[in-house]
C-alpha cells in the first residue's frame, strides 16, 4: 500500500462560518499515510479534522496541513460485549445506523449526529445524560493515536502506563496526535423510541429547580429557554429509552433518520433579528404542551432536531455566528440569568438557547464539563457590541470557577483559558511527551496559546 498522500489548497471554517483560513487539505485512507505525513511534518503545521462541526477553528491550521479523516470510517459492532470499534472518521450518524437496529445506542450523543468518533473524543462531547453518565470519553475502552513522531500508540484509561496520555487526548482538541481508531461501550436498548415527559415553565427559577429535581429521575434532560423573554420562560424535556412493552410497532428497533430540507446557500444577513427570533420563540413555546408524559419520540427529533435541516448554519447569513457556551458550578447558577439578560440588553437574539445539567467531570485536564450548569446560546457574529460583552461575561464565568467549551469557542483569550482550566499545565506536560517536536497545532491553539 502506498504511503504517499496528495492534497489540495482549501479555505476552511468551522460550523459558525467565521475566521476562514487556508491550508493543504489531505484525505488519508490508510494508517501508513498518516504516519508518513506526521513523521515528515514541520513544527506547528498539522491538525486532524472530521466533519467540521466544531463551531470555531480547532480543525483549521492556517498555512499548514489538515488531515480530513472521513476515509477512516470502518464500524465493527460486537453485540456480545456491547461495544463498538470504529475508525476515527466514522460519523455518529453512520454508527447509529449500524447499532440501533441491533439493539444498542451511543453512550453519549451531542446535539448533532454529524460528528466523527475522533471528533467526539477530541472534544470529549457531552449530551443530555451527563448528569448521570458523563461525557463520551468516560465510555471509551481504548483508542489508537499516531503521536508527534509518527508512532502508533494504544492508549487506555484502565492502563496505568497510558491513562494520563489517554486523558490528555480526550478533550485535547487533536493537539496530542491523530486519533485513528477507538473502542467504546454502548447502551443496550429494546426500542428506537424515547419516552419523553415535557413541561412548560413561565419563568427561569422554576425551570431550573425542576431540572435539579430531574437529575435523579431521568436519564436524559434538556431545556430550551426563550432568550428574549424577560422571565426566562422555557420548555423542559426529560426521558429515557422506551421499553418494548411501550412500543406498538412491529419493528421496535426501526431507525431511518431523514434530513427534511436544506437551508438556501444565500440568505440576507438580517434574516435573524429580534423580530423573527421573537416570533420563532413564541411559536416554539406555544407548541410545547404545558404538561405531557410518556410521549414516544424518535431518536432524531429528540436528540438531533437541527439535523433535520441540512446546512442550517446558513440562516445566520454571511457574517456567520458563534455559540457562547459556559459551564459553572451550582454556586454560580445566577450567571445563567445574568447571561440571558446581557444578551437581550444588546439585542443579540438567540433562537437556539439550551440549558443542561452537568454531573461530575472526568480526569481529562481539558475536558469541559463540571458539576453544575451549562448554557449554550447561538448568536449572529454581526451583533454590535457582542464581543465586548462576551469578554465581560468571560470574567464573571472565570471568577465563579467556570469555563468555556473549546469545541464551541471562537473568540476567548489565552488569559481566559489559563484562568478557567486549572490543570492546563498537566495537559501541557502530556502533550510534550506525546508530541515532543510540537508538530500539532491549530488556529484555535495559536489564539489561546495551547
C-alpha positions, 0 to 999 in steps of 0.5 A: 500500500502506498504511503504517499498522500496528495492534497489540495489548497482549501479555505476552511471554517468551522460550523459558525462560518467565521475566521476562514483560513487556508491550508493543504487539505489531505484525505488519508485512507490508510494508517501508513499515510498518516504516519508518513505525513506526521513523521515528515511534518514541520513544527506547528503545521498539522491538525486532524479534522472530521466533519467540521462541526466544531463551531470555531477553528480547532480543525483549521491550521492556517498555512499548514496541513489538515488531515480530513479523516472521513476515509477512516470510517470502518464500524465493527459492532460486537453485540456480545460485549456491547461495544463498538470499534470504529475508525476515527472518521466514522460519523455518529450518524453512520454508527447509529445506523449500524447499532440501533437496529441491533439493539444498542445506542451511543453512550453519549450523543451531542446535539448533532449526529454529524460528528466523527468518533475522533471528533467526539473524543477530541472534544470529549462531547457531552449530551443530555445524560451527563448528569448521570453518565458523563461525557463520551470519553468516560465510555471509551475502552481504548483508542489508537493515536499516531503521536508527534513522531509518527508512532502508533500508540494504544492508549487506555484509561484502565492502563496505568502506563497510558491513562494520563496520555489517554486523558490528555487526548480526550478533550485535547482538541487533536493537539496530542496526535491523530486519533485513528481508531477507538473502542467504546461501550454502548447502551443496550436498548429494546426500542428506537423510541424515547419516552419523553415527559415535557413541561412548560415553565413561565419563568427561569427559577422554576425551570431550573429547580425542576431540572435539579429535581430531574437529575435523579429521575431521568436519564436524559434532560434538556431545556430550551429557554426563550432568550428574549423573554424577560422571565426566562420562560422555557420548555423542559424535556426529560426521558429515557429509552422506551421499553418494548412493552411501550412500543406498538410497532412491529419493528421496535428497533426501526431507525431511518433518520431523514434530513427534511430540507436544506437551508438556501446557500444565500440568505440576507444577513438580517434574516435573524433579528429580534423580530423573527427570533421573537416570533420563532420563540413564541411559536416554539413555546406555544407548541410545547404542551404545558404538561405531557408524559410518556410521549414516544419520540424518535431518536432524531427529533429528540436528540438531533432536531437541527439535523433535520435541516441540512446546512442550517448554519446558513440562516445566520447569513454571511457574517456567520455566528458563534455559540457562547457556551459556559459551564459553572458550578451550582454556586454560580447558577445566577450567571445563567440569568445574568447571561440571558439578560446581557444578551437581550440588553444588546439585542443579540437574539438567540433562537437556539438557547439550551440549558443542561445539567452537568454531573461530575467531570472526568480526569481529562485536564481539558475536558469541559464539563463540571458539576453544575450548569451549562448554557449554550446560546447561538448568536449572529457574529454581526451583533454590535457590541457582542464581543465586548460583552462576551469578554465581560461575561468571560470574567464573571464565568472565570471568577465563579470557577467556570469555563468555556467549551473549546469545541464551541469557542471562537473568540476567548483569550489565552488569559481566559483559558489559563484562568478557567482550566486549572490543570492546563499545565498537566495537559501541557506536560502530556502533550510534550511527551506525546508530541515532543517536536510540537508538530500539532497545532491549530488556529484555535491553539495559536489564539489561546496559546495551547 
